[in-house]
C-alpha cells in the first residue's frame, strides 16, 4: 500500500492523468495524453492480488468476484483517485485516474467562459459528451461548483462512483453513489423527484430507463446535467433516441427537443505552443431551430445549425479552435488545476444504524473478522445465490437472479 501511495503522490506532482498497474509489467502512465512506461517500477502477480485485497471492502470484493471488475474512488496522500480493477490474461489490473483534491473552476480548466451561463439555468437538460478520459466529470464538477458558489439551490447527484466531493456553500449539495447509497441510477432518479431538488446530476446515461427518467426530470422543471459517451452532438442525440424501440423514438425526440438546453462535446487537444492539453469543445444550444430539427428527425442538419449558430453561442470544433483556443493569451497550467491538495471535505461520512447491514454499511465497516471467518465468507461469496439489499422486499426489486435457475425460470420471473 505504501508503494501505491507514493506512486499516486508522485504521479500527481508530475501531472499524470492515469496510472496502469499490471502484474510482471512495467508501470504505465499517461502524460499529456501519451502512454509512457517506467521499467523501474513493477508489481508481481502476487503483490497485485495482495494490494487488491487491501484496497477492497467486502462488498467491492464480492462485486469483483461476480462481474470480474469493480469501480470505486477514495483519497490517498491528499489526492482523490478513481480506480477500476479488472481481470485480464495477466491477472488483475488497476486503471487509476488521478483527480484534484479541490474542485477546479471553469477558468482553471481553460474552458470557454460561456459555460458560466449554465449555472444560471433554472430548468432544462445539459449534456456533457465525449470519450472516456476527456474530462467530462471534471467539467460537470466545475459547473456544479459555479452553481454552489453563486446561487441558492438544492443539488442532488447520482454518481458511479463519487469522484469529486463538495462542500455546500450557497447551495445545498447531497451526493449519492450507486451501490453505496442507492442500488441503481434508475432507483436514484425515481427517488430524486421526491427530494425537492433544483439541480439533478446523472453521472452517466447508459440504460434506456435511465434516459427516460432523466428526460422526464428535465421536462418537469428541473435543471438536469448528465454525461454521455459521444464524439459529436449529433451522435449524442442519435444515441439517446436509438436507445428505444422504433415506436417510442418519436416520443423521445419530442421530450428531448422540449428540454434540451446545451450539448457540449469535449476532447483534450495537445497544443504544441503550450506543451500541454487543453479542452477542445463543440457547443450546441437548444434554440428553437435546433429543437425543430430534433422533433422532425432531421439530425444530419445539426452540424449545419452549429455552423450558422454563432450568434447564439454555438461552436463547431474548428471554429472553437480558431476563435478561442488559438486567440486565448493566458492558460492555467494543468499542474495548477490538478495539483495535490487536501480535500475540502473533512467529514468522513456516516451510516445510519437504521439502514442495517446494507451495502453502504458494509462499505464503511472495517473487516475485523478472523481469517477462518473471512475464508468462510469468501467461499460463500463464490457460491451462486440470491443477492438482496437488506430492507428491500422481493416485490420492490425489478427481478432477482438465482444462479441455480434455468433460462425458462428467469423469463417466467420477468413476466410476472
C-alpha positions as CSV (number, residue, x, y, z in Angstrom):
1,X,0.0,0.0,0.0
2,X,2.9,2.4,0.7
3,X,4.3,1.7,-2.7
4,X,0.9,2.7,-4.2
5,X,0.5,5.8,-2.1
6,X,4.0,7.0,-3.0
7,X,3.2,6.4,-6.7
8,X,-0.1,8.3,-6.6
9,X,1.6,11.3,-4.9
10,X,4.5,11.3,-7.4
11,X,2.1,10.9,-10.4
12,X,0.0,13.9,-9.1
13,X,3.2,16.0,-8.8
14,X,4.3,15.1,-12.3
15,X,0.8,15.9,-13.8
16,X,0.0,12.4,-14.9
17,X,-3.7,11.8,-15.6
18,X,-3.7,8.0,-15.4
19,X,-1.7,5.1,-13.9
20,X,-1.9,1.5,-15.1
21,X,-0.6,-1.4,-13.0
22,X,-0.4,-5.0,-14.3
23,X,1.4,-8.0,-12.9
24,X,5.0,-8.5,-14.1
25,X,4.8,-5.5,-16.4
26,X,6.4,-2.0,-16.1
27,X,4.3,0.8,-14.7
28,X,2.3,2.5,-17.5
29,X,1.2,6.1,-17.1
30,X,-0.4,8.8,-19.3
31,X,1.1,12.2,-19.5
32,X,-0.4,14.9,-21.8
33,X,-2.4,12.2,-23.5
34,X,0.6,10.0,-24.3
35,X,1.1,6.5,-22.9
36,X,4.6,6.0,-21.4
37,X,6.3,3.4,-19.3
38,X,8.6,3.2,-16.3
39,X,10.5,-0.1,-16.2
40,X,11.9,0.6,-12.8
41,X,8.5,0.1,-11.1
42,X,6.8,-3.3,-11.3
43,X,4.4,-5.4,-9.3
44,X,4.3,-9.2,-9.2
45,X,1.1,-11.0,-9.7
46,X,1.0,-11.9,-6.0
47,X,1.7,-8.3,-5.0
48,X,-1.3,-7.1,-7.0
49,X,-3.6,-9.7,-5.5
50,X,-2.4,-8.6,-2.1
51,X,-2.9,-4.9,-2.9
52,X,-6.4,-5.5,-4.2
53,X,-7.4,-7.4,-1.0
54,X,-6.1,-4.4,1.0
55,X,-7.9,-1.8,-1.2
56,X,-11.3,-3.5,-1.5
57,X,-14.1,-3.6,1.1
58,X,-16.1,-6.9,1.4
59,X,-18.8,-5.6,-0.9
60,X,-16.4,-4.4,-3.5
61,X,-14.6,-7.7,-3.3
62,X,-17.9,-9.5,-3.9
63,X,-18.6,-7.3,-6.9
64,X,-15.2,-8.1,-8.3
65,X,-15.8,-11.8,-8.0
66,X,-19.3,-11.6,-9.5
67,X,-18.6,-9.4,-12.5
68,X,-14.7,-9.6,-12.7
69,X,-14.4,-5.8,-12.4
70,X,-15.2,-3.1,-9.9
71,X,-15.1,0.8,-9.7
72,X,-14.5,2.9,-6.6
73,X,-12.9,6.2,-5.5
74,X,-11.0,7.3,-2.4
75,X,-8.4,9.7,-1.3
76,X,-4.7,8.8,-0.9
77,X,-1.9,11.3,0.0
78,X,-4.3,14.2,-0.4
79,X,-5.1,13.0,-3.9
80,X,-8.5,11.9,-4.9
81,X,-8.4,8.9,-7.2
82,X,-10.8,6.7,-9.1
83,X,-9.8,3.1,-9.6
84,X,-11.1,0.4,-11.9
85,X,-9.9,-3.1,-11.1
86,X,-10.5,-5.6,-13.9
87,X,-9.4,-9.2,-14.9
88,X,-7.0,-9.8,-17.8
89,X,-4.9,-12.6,-19.2
90,X,-2.2,-11.3,-16.9
91,X,-4.4,-11.4,-13.8
92,X,-5.9,-8.4,-12.1
93,X,-5.0,-4.9,-13.5
94,X,-5.6,-1.5,-12.0
95,X,-6.5,1.6,-14.0
96,X,-6.1,4.7,-11.7
97,X,-7.5,8.1,-12.7
98,X,-5.9,11.0,-10.6
99,X,-8.3,13.7,-9.6
100,X,-7.7,17.1,-7.9
101,X,-8.5,17.4,-4.2
102,X,-10.4,20.6,-4.8
103,X,-13.0,21.2,-7.5
104,X,-11.4,23.3,-10.2
105,X,-13.3,26.3,-11.6
106,X,-14.3,26.8,-15.3
107,X,-11.5,29.3,-15.8
108,X,-8.9,26.9,-14.2
109,X,-9.9,24.2,-16.7
110,X,-9.3,26.6,-19.7
111,X,-13.0,26.2,-20.7
112,X,-15.0,28.8,-22.7
113,X,-16.5,31.5,-20.4
114,X,-19.9,30.9,-21.9
115,X,-20.2,27.8,-19.7
116,X,-20.8,30.0,-16.7
117,X,-24.2,30.6,-18.3
118,X,-25.2,27.0,-17.4
119,X,-25.1,28.0,-13.7
120,X,-27.9,30.5,-14.4
121,X,-30.3,27.9,-15.8
122,X,-33.3,27.0,-13.7
123,X,-34.5,24.2,-15.9
124,X,-33.6,22.1,-18.9
125,X,-31.2,19.4,-20.0
126,X,-27.4,19.9,-20.3
127,X,-25.4,17.1,-21.9
128,X,-21.7,16.9,-21.4
129,X,-20.3,14.5,-24.0
130,X,-17.0,13.0,-25.0
131,X,-14.9,9.8,-25.0
132,X,-13.6,8.1,-21.9
133,X,-10.9,10.2,-20.2
134,X,-11.7,13.6,-21.9
135,X,-12.6,15.3,-18.6
136,X,-16.4,15.2,-18.7
137,X,-16.7,14.6,-15.0
138,X,-14.3,17.4,-14.2
139,X,-16.3,19.8,-16.4
140,X,-19.5,18.9,-14.7
141,X,-17.9,19.4,-11.3
142,X,-16.8,22.9,-12.3
143,X,-20.3,23.8,-13.4
144,X,-21.7,22.5,-10.2
145,X,-19.2,24.4,-8.1
146,X,-20.2,27.6,-10.0
147,X,-23.8,27.0,-9.0
148,X,-22.8,26.2,-5.5
149,X,-20.8,29.4,-5.2
150,X,-23.3,31.7,-6.9
151,X,-26.8,30.9,-6.0
152,X,-29.1,29.1,-3.6
153,X,-30.2,25.7,-4.9
154,X,-30.7,22.1,-3.8
155,X,-28.3,19.9,-5.8
156,X,-28.6,16.1,-5.8
157,X,-26.0,14.0,-7.6
158,X,-26.3,10.3,-8.6
159,X,-22.8,9.1,-9.5
160,X,-20.9,5.8,-10.0
161,X,-18.6,6.4,-8.2
162,X,-18.5,9.8,-6.4
163,X,-15.3,11.4,-7.7
164,X,-15.4,15.0,-6.5
165,X,-16.8,15.7,-3.1
166,X,-18.4,19.1,-2.5
167,X,-18.8,21.3,0.5
168,X,-22.2,23.1,0.5
169,X,-21.8,26.9,0.1
170,X,-24.7,29.0,-1.2
171,X,-26.2,25.8,-2.5
172,X,-27.1,22.6,-0.5
173,X,-25.4,19.6,-2.1
174,X,-26.2,15.9,-1.5
175,X,-24.3,13.2,-3.3
176,X,-25.4,9.6,-3.7
177,X,-23.2,6.8,-5.0
178,X,-24.7,3.9,-6.9
179,X,-24.0,0.7,-5.0
180,X,-23.3,2.6,-1.7
181,X,-26.3,4.9,-1.2
182,X,-28.7,3.8,-3.9
183,X,-28.9,0.4,-5.8
184,X,-29.2,1.8,-9.4
185,X,-29.4,5.0,-11.4
186,X,-33.0,4.1,-12.1
187,X,-33.9,4.0,-8.4
188,X,-32.0,7.2,-7.7
189,X,-33.9,9.0,-10.4
190,X,-37.2,7.6,-9.1
191,X,-36.3,8.9,-5.6
192,X,-34.9,12.3,-6.6
193,X,-38.1,13.9,-7.7
194,X,-39.5,13.3,-4.2
195,X,-36.4,15.0,-2.6
196,X,-37.1,18.7,-3.6
197,X,-34.2,19.2,-6.0
198,X,-33.4,22.2,-8.1
199,X,-30.4,20.6,-9.9
200,X,-30.0,16.9,-10.6
201,X,-26.7,15.4,-11.8
202,X,-26.8,12.0,-13.5
203,X,-23.3,10.5,-13.7
204,X,-23.8,8.7,-17.0
205,X,-26.7,8.0,-19.4
206,X,-26.5,4.3,-20.4
207,X,-29.7,2.4,-20.0
208,X,-33.0,3.4,-21.7
209,X,-34.9,3.7,-18.5
210,X,-32.3,6.0,-17.0
211,X,-32.5,8.1,-20.2
212,X,-36.3,8.2,-20.0
213,X,-36.4,9.2,-16.3
214,X,-33.7,11.9,-17.0
215,X,-35.7,13.4,-19.8
216,X,-38.8,13.4,-17.6
217,X,-37.0,15.1,-14.8
218,X,-35.8,17.9,-17.2
219,X,-39.3,18.3,-18.6
220,X,-40.7,18.7,-15.1
221,X,-38.9,21.9,-14.5
222,X,-35.5,20.9,-13.0
223,X,-32.0,21.6,-14.3
224,X,-30.5,18.2,-15.2
225,X,-26.9,17.8,-16.0
226,X,-25.8,14.4,-17.4
227,X,-22.8,12.9,-19.2
228,X,-22.9,10.6,-22.2
229,X,-20.3,9.0,-24.4
230,X,-20.4,10.6,-27.8
231,X,-17.9,12.2,-30.2
232,X,-20.3,14.7,-31.7
233,X,-23.5,16.5,-30.7
234,X,-25.4,14.6,-33.4
235,X,-24.1,11.3,-32.1
236,X,-25.3,12.1,-28.6
237,X,-28.8,12.8,-29.8
238,X,-28.8,9.7,-32.0
239,X,-27.7,7.6,-29.1
240,X,-30.4,8.9,-26.8
241,X,-33.2,8.3,-29.4
242,X,-31.9,5.0,-30.7
243,X,-31.8,3.5,-27.2
244,X,-35.5,3.0,-27.6
245,X,-37.7,0.8,-29.8
246,X,-38.7,2.4,-33.1
247,X,-42.3,3.0,-32.0
248,X,-41.1,5.0,-28.9
249,X,-38.5,7.2,-30.7
250,X,-40.8,10.0,-31.8
251,X,-42.0,10.5,-28.2
252,X,-38.4,10.6,-27.0
253,X,-37.4,13.1,-29.7
254,X,-40.2,15.4,-28.6
255,X,-39.2,15.0,-24.9
256,X,-35.6,15.8,-25.8
257,X,-36.5,18.7,-28.0
258,X,-38.7,20.3,-25.3
259,X,-36.0,20.1,-22.6
260,X,-32.6,20.4,-24.3
261,X,-30.5,23.5,-23.4
262,X,-26.9,22.6,-24.1
263,X,-24.9,19.9,-25.7
264,X,-21.1,20.2,-25.1
265,X,-18.8,17.8,-26.7
266,X,-15.3,17.8,-25.2
267,X,-11.9,16.4,-26.2
268,X,-8.4,17.1,-25.0
269,X,-6.1,18.5,-27.6
270,X,-2.4,18.8,-27.2
271,X,-1.3,22.3,-28.1
272,X,2.3,22.4,-29.2
273,X,3.0,26.0,-28.2
274,X,1.7,25.3,-24.7
275,X,3.2,21.8,-24.3
276,X,0.1,20.5,-22.6
277,X,-3.5,19.5,-23.4
278,X,-6.5,21.9,-23.3
279,X,-10.2,21.2,-23.8
280,X,-11.4,21.5,-27.3
281,X,-15.2,21.9,-27.4
282,X,-18.1,21.9,-29.7
283,X,-21.2,23.6,-28.4
284,X,-24.8,23.1,-29.5
285,X,-27.5,25.3,-27.9
286,X,-31.2,24.4,-27.7
287,X,-32.5,27.1,-29.9
288,X,-36.0,26.9,-31.5
289,X,-34.4,25.9,-34.8
290,X,-32.4,23.1,-33.2
291,X,-35.4,21.8,-31.3
292,X,-37.3,21.8,-34.6
293,X,-34.6,19.7,-36.2
294,X,-34.8,17.2,-33.4
295,X,-38.6,16.9,-33.5
296,X,-38.6,16.4,-37.2
297,X,-35.8,13.9,-37.1
298,X,-33.5,15.9,-39.3
299,X,-30.5,15.2,-37.2
300,X,-27.9,15.3,-40.1
301,X,-28.6,19.0,-40.2
302,X,-27.4,19.6,-36.6
303,X,-23.9,20.3,-37.8
304,X,-25.1,23.0,-40.2
305,X,-27.1,24.5,-37.4
306,X,-23.9,24.8,-35.4
307,X,-22.1,26.5,-38.3
308,X,-24.9,29.1,-38.6
309,X,-25.5,29.5,-34.9
310,X,-22.5,31.6,-34.0
311,X,-24.7,34.5,-32.7
312,X,-26.5,32.0,-30.4
313,X,-23.2,31.0,-28.8
314,X,-22.6,27.8,-30.8
315,X,-19.2,26.5,-31.9
316,X,-18.0,23.7,-34.1
317,X,-14.7,22.3,-33.0
318,X,-12.9,24.0,-35.9
319,X,-14.3,27.4,-35.0
320,X,-13.7,26.9,-31.3
321,X,-10.0,26.2,-32.1
322,X,-9.6,29.2,-34.4
323,X,-11.7,31.7,-32.5
324,X,-11.0,30.7,-28.9
325,X,-8.0,28.5,-28.2
326,X,-5.7,30.0,-30.9
327,X,-6.6,33.5,-29.7
328,X,-6.5,32.9,-26.0
329,X,-3.5,34.6,-24.4
330,X,-3.3,33.1,-21.0
331,X,-3.9,29.5,-19.9
332,X,-3.9,27.8,-16.5
333,X,-1.3,25.0,-16.3
334,X,-3.0,21.6,-15.7
335,X,-0.5,21.1,-12.8
336,X,-2.2,24.0,-11.0
337,X,-5.7,22.7,-11.5
338,X,-4.8,19.1,-10.6
339,X,-2.1,19.6,-8.1
340,X,-2.3,17.5,-4.9
341,X,-4.2,19.4,-2.2
342,X,-6.1,18.4,0.9
343,X,-9.7,17.7,0.2
344,X,-12.0,20.5,1.3
345,X,-14.5,17.9,2.6
346,X,-13.4,16.9,6.1
347,X,-16.5,14.9,7.0
348,X,-15.7,11.1,6.7
349,X,-19.4,10.4,6.3
350,X,-21.9,8.5,8.4
351,X,-24.0,5.4,8.0
352,X,-27.3,5.3,9.9
353,X,-27.9,2.3,12.1
354,X,-31.4,2.2,10.7
355,X,-30.1,1.1,7.3
356,X,-28.9,-2.1,8.9
357,X,-26.3,-4.3,7.2
358,X,-27.0,-2.8,3.8
359,X,-24.4,-2.1,1.1
360,X,-23.3,1.3,2.4
361,X,-22.9,-0.1,5.9
362,X,-20.6,-2.9,4.6
363,X,-18.6,-0.5,2.5
364,X,-17.8,1.7,5.6
365,X,-17.3,-1.1,8.2
366,X,-13.8,-2.4,8.8
367,X,-13.2,-6.0,8.2
368,X,-12.3,-7.3,11.7
369,X,-13.2,-10.9,11.2
370,X,-10.8,-13.8,11.7
371,X,-9.0,-15.5,8.9
372,X,-11.3,-18.5,9.2
373,X,-14.4,-16.3,9.1
374,X,-13.0,-14.4,6.0
375,X,-12.3,-17.7,4.2
376,X,-15.8,-18.9,5.0
377,X,-17.3,-15.7,3.7
378,X,-15.2,-15.8,0.6
379,X,-16.3,-19.3,-0.1
380,X,-19.9,-18.3,0.4
381,X,-19.4,-15.3,-2.0
382,X,-18.3,-17.7,-4.7
383,X,-21.4,-19.8,-4.4
384,X,-24.3,-18.8,-6.7
385,X,-27.0,-17.3,-4.5
386,X,-29.7,-14.7,-4.5
387,X,-28.5,-11.2,-3.7
388,X,-30.8,-8.7,-1.9
389,X,-30.5,-5.2,-0.4
390,X,-31.4,-5.6,3.2
391,X,-34.6,-3.7,4.0
392,X,-35.9,-4.1,0.4
393,X,-38.6,-6.6,-0.1
394,X,-38.6,-9.0,-3.1
395,X,-41.6,-7.2,-4.5
396,X,-39.7,-3.9,-4.7
397,X,-36.9,-5.4,-6.8
398,X,-37.2,-5.5,-10.6
399,X,-36.1,-9.1,-10.6
400,X,-33.9,-11.5,-8.7
401,X,-31.4,-13.8,-10.4
402,X,-30.6,-17.2,-8.8
403,X,-27.6,-19.0,-10.1
404,X,-29.5,-22.3,-9.9
405,X,-32.4,-21.2,-12.0
406,X,-32.9,-22.1,-15.7
407,X,-33.5,-19.6,-18.5
408,X,-37.2,-20.5,-18.5
409,X,-37.4,-19.7,-14.8
410,X,-35.9,-16.3,-15.4
411,X,-38.2,-15.5,-18.2
412,X,-41.2,-16.6,-16.1
413,X,-40.0,-14.3,-13.3
414,X,-39.6,-11.3,-15.6
415,X,-43.1,-11.8,-17.0
416,X,-44.7,-11.7,-13.5
